[in-house]
Amino acid sequence: MPEQDRRFSYDYLRAGSYGWRTVEERLCETFQELADQLEDVLPSGREAALAMTKLEEAFLWAAACLARNRPLDDDA
């Protein structure tokens, strides 16, 4: 499994309702696409590794934002 597949997989998120699952899947797909593009254009090295690390950090913060703001089942 390529590194970015592991870093930006849906496994980091716990899906709630169908609507939230769609948002979470789109988030994963968007970060995965950007990671693939960066891997294609950036030469290997420290700076590229840092760029991927920061992208992973941004993904995790975005996932946390979704998880913390997901409506409760009781509120639906």
Secondary structure as GFF3:
##gff-version 3
##sequence-region A 1 76
A	DSSP	alpha_helix	3	7	.	.	.	ID=ss1
A	DSSP	three_ten_helix	10	12	.	.	.	ID=ss2
A	DSSP	alpha_helix	18	41	.	.	.	ID=ss3
A	DSSP	alpha_helix	46	69	.	.	.	ID=ss4
A	DSSP	three_ten_helix	73	75	.	.	.	ID=ss5
###
